[in-house]
């Protein structure tokens, strides 16, 4: 596990953990970003949580098998991206359409042809009326939750597992601290895999 602090106008923390499925199979990863709710939102932190399919199931129904995981239905159905997201989250979960940069294989860019194919196949959607950004075709179950909602998920998780997820506890702690300062926040997240 490591903690990296980056600074680019606004300091934010990236928390990362090295993890792998027990069977070594391809797994599902969560990408989570903490934002202060504003117009536009202000990006605070990115969290790369370790794989915890019980928690993923409660967050968005990801990797849940009702026959094996009774009680782990999502507490809140996925909502999609919230309005007025931060530029950091927009860049993290979308591709910009630019044929020249896509041809150079610059990360975060795709060709107009690829974008049109992904949209036609239902793997991506356009993010704006100019059709210059599309959602990443590899992510799914995008949603966002505020502190009270995460606390409800935390309560159910503890009741079902008899333990507290330390990553979720840390995120709730940060969000609670912002709330005490009258700065509402939300966790925006999606999954890949």
C-alpha positions as CSV (number, residue, x, y, z in Angstrom):
1,X,0.0,0.0,0.0
2,X,1.3,3.5,-0.8
3,X,0.2,7.1,-0.3
4,X,1.1,9.6,-3.0
5,X,0.6,13.3,-2.7
6,X,0.5,15.3,-5.9
7,X,0.1,19.0,-6.4
8,X,-1.3,20.7,-9.5
9,X,-2.8,23.9,-8.2
10,X,-4.9,22.0,-5.7
11,X,-3.2,19.4,-3.5
12,X,-4.8,16.0,-3.5
13,X,-4.0,12.5,-2.3
14,X,-4.0,9.4,-4.3
15,X,-4.3,6.3,-2.3
16,X,-3.3,3.1,-4.0
17,X,-3.1,-0.5,-3.0
18,X,-1.6,-3.5,-4.8
19,X,-4.2,-6.2,-5.0
20,X,-5.1,-9.3,-6.9
21,X,-8.0,-11.8,-6.9
22,X,-7.4,-14.9,-4.9
23,X,-7.7,-17.1,-8.0
24,X,-5.5,-14.8,-10.1
25,X,-8.4,-14.2,-12.4
26,X,-9.2,-10.9,-14.1
27,X,-11.0,-8.8,-11.5
28,X,-13.0,-5.6,-11.3
29,X,-11.5,-2.4,-10.0
30,X,-13.2,0.7,-8.6
31,X,-12.1,4.2,-9.5
32,X,-13.3,6.7,-6.9
33,X,-13.0,10.4,-6.7
34,X,-13.9,12.7,-3.8
35,X,-15.3,16.1,-4.9
36,X,-16.6,19.2,-3.1
37,X,-20.0,19.9,-4.6
38,X,-19.9,23.3,-6.3
39,X,-20.4,24.6,-9.8
40,X,-18.2,23.1,-11.1
41,X,-17.2,20.6,-8.5
42,X,-13.7,20.8,-6.9
43,X,-11.7,17.6,-7.1
44,X,-10.2,16.7,-3.7
45,X,-8.8,13.1,-3.9
46,X,-8.7,10.0,-6.0
47,X,-8.9,6.6,-4.2
48,X,-7.9,3.3,-5.8
49,X,-9.5,1.0,-3.3
50,X,-8.5,-2.7,-3.1
51,X,-10.9,-5.2,-4.5
52,X,-13.8,-5.9,-2.1
53,X,-16.7,-7.4,-4.0
54,X,-18.9,-7.3,-0.9
55,X,-18.5,-3.6,-0.8
56,X,-18.7,-3.2,-4.6
57,X,-22.0,-5.0,-4.4
58,X,-23.4,-2.7,-1.8
59,X,-22.2,0.4,-3.7
60,X,-23.6,-0.5,-7.1
61,X,-24.5,-4.2,-7.4
62,X,-21.1,-5.0,-9.0
63,X,-19.8,-8.6,-8.8
64,X,-22.8,-9.7,-6.8
65,X,-24.3,-13.1,-6.9
66,X,-27.6,-13.1,-5.0
67,X,-27.3,-16.9,-4.4
68,X,-24.0,-16.5,-2.6
69,X,-24.3,-12.9,-1.3
70,X,-27.7,-12.5,0.3
71,X,-28.2,-9.1,1.7
72,X,-25.5,-7.5,-0.5
73,X,-27.9,-5.9,-2.9
74,X,-27.0,-2.3,-3.8
75,X,-28.2,0.2,-1.2
76,X,-28.6,2.8,-4.0
77,X,-28.9,2.0,-7.7
78,X,-26.2,3.5,-9.9
79,X,-27.0,7.1,-10.9
80,X,-24.6,7.9,-13.6
81,X,-22.3,10.9,-13.5
82,X,-23.6,13.8,-11.5
83,X,-24.1,17.3,-13.0
84,X,-21.2,19.8,-12.8
85,X,-18.4,17.3,-12.3
86,X,-14.8,18.5,-11.8
87,X,-12.5,18.6,-14.8
88,X,-10.3,16.0,-13.1
89,X,-13.2,13.5,-13.0
90,X,-14.3,14.4,-16.5
91,X,-10.8,13.6,-17.8
92,X,-10.5,10.4,-15.8
93,X,-13.7,8.8,-17.1
94,X,-13.9,10.0,-20.7
95,X,-11.9,10.1,-23.9
96,X,-11.4,13.3,-25.9
97,X,-12.0,12.8,-29.6
98,X,-9.0,13.8,-31.6
99,X,-7.9,11.8,-34.6
100,X,-4.3,13.1,-34.6
101,X,-3.6,12.4,-30.9
102,X,-5.4,9.1,-31.1
103,X,-3.1,8.1,-34.0
104,X,-0.1,8.9,-31.8
105,X,-1.7,6.7,-29.1
106,X,-1.8,9.5,-26.5
107,X,-3.6,8.3,-23.4
108,X,-7.1,9.8,-23.0
109,X,-7.8,10.3,-26.7
110,X,-9.7,8.3,-29.3
111,X,-10.4,8.7,-33.0
112,X,-13.8,9.9,-34.2
113,X,-14.3,6.5,-35.9
114,X,-13.7,4.6,-32.7
115,X,-16.0,7.0,-30.8
116,X,-18.8,6.5,-33.3
117,X,-18.4,2.7,-33.2
118,X,-18.5,2.6,-29.4
119,X,-21.5,4.8,-29.3
120,X,-23.3,2.7,-31.9
121,X,-22.5,-0.5,-30.0
122,X,-23.8,1.0,-26.8
123,X,-20.4,0.9,-25.1
124,X,-20.1,4.7,-24.7
125,X,-22.1,7.8,-24.7
126,X,-21.4,11.4,-25.8
127,X,-20.6,13.7,-22.8
128,X,-21.6,17.0,-24.4
129,X,-23.5,18.5,-27.2
130,X,-20.3,19.1,-29.2
131,X,-19.5,15.4,-29.4
132,X,-15.9,16.1,-28.4
133,X,-15.8,13.8,-25.4
134,X,-17.3,10.3,-24.9
135,X,-17.5,8.1,-21.8
136,X,-14.8,5.4,-21.5
137,X,-16.2,2.3,-23.2
138,X,-14.5,0.1,-20.6
139,X,-16.2,1.4,-17.4
140,X,-19.6,0.6,-16.0
141,X,-21.9,1.1,-13.0
142,X,-20.9,4.8,-12.6
143,X,-22.5,6.5,-9.6
144,X,-22.1,9.0,-6.9
145,X,-23.0,9.1,-3.2
146,X,-23.0,11.7,-0.4
147,X,-21.7,11.2,3.1
148,X,-25.0,10.1,4.6
149,X,-25.5,7.5,1.9
150,X,-22.0,6.1,2.4
151,X,-22.6,5.9,6.1
152,X,-25.8,3.8,5.4
153,X,-23.7,1.5,3.2
154,X,-21.0,1.3,5.9
155,X,-23.6,0.3,8.5
156,X,-25.0,-2.5,6.3
157,X,-21.5,-3.7,5.4
158,X,-20.6,-3.9,9.1
159,X,-23.8,-5.7,9.9
160,X,-23.3,-8.3,7.1
161,X,-19.5,-8.9,7.6
162,X,-18.9,-8.1,11.3
163,X,-16.1,-5.8,10.2
164,X,-15.5,-2.2,9.0
165,X,-13.8,-1.5,5.7
166,X,-10.9,0.8,6.5
167,X,-11.0,2.5,3.1
168,X,-14.7,3.3,3.3
169,X,-14.1,4.5,6.9
170,X,-11.3,6.9,5.7
171,X,-13.5,8.3,2.9
172,X,-16.4,8.8,5.2
173,X,-14.0,10.5,7.7
174,X,-12.8,12.9,5.0
175,X,-16.4,13.7,3.8
176,X,-17.5,14.3,7.4
177,X,-14.7,16.7,8.0
178,X,-15.7,18.7,4.9
179,X,-19.3,18.6,6.1
180,X,-18.3,20.1,9.5
181,X,-17.0,23.0,7.5
182,X,-20.2,23.4,5.6
183,X,-18.6,22.0,2.4
184,X,-20.8,19.3,1.0
185,X,-19.0,16.5,-0.9
186,X,-19.7,13.4,-2.9
187,X,-17.8,10.3,-3.9
188,X,-18.0,9.8,-7.7
189,X,-17.1,6.2,-8.8
190,X,-17.2,3.7,-11.6
191,X,-15.8,0.2,-12.2
192,X,-13.7,-1.4,-14.9
193,X,-13.5,-5.1,-15.5
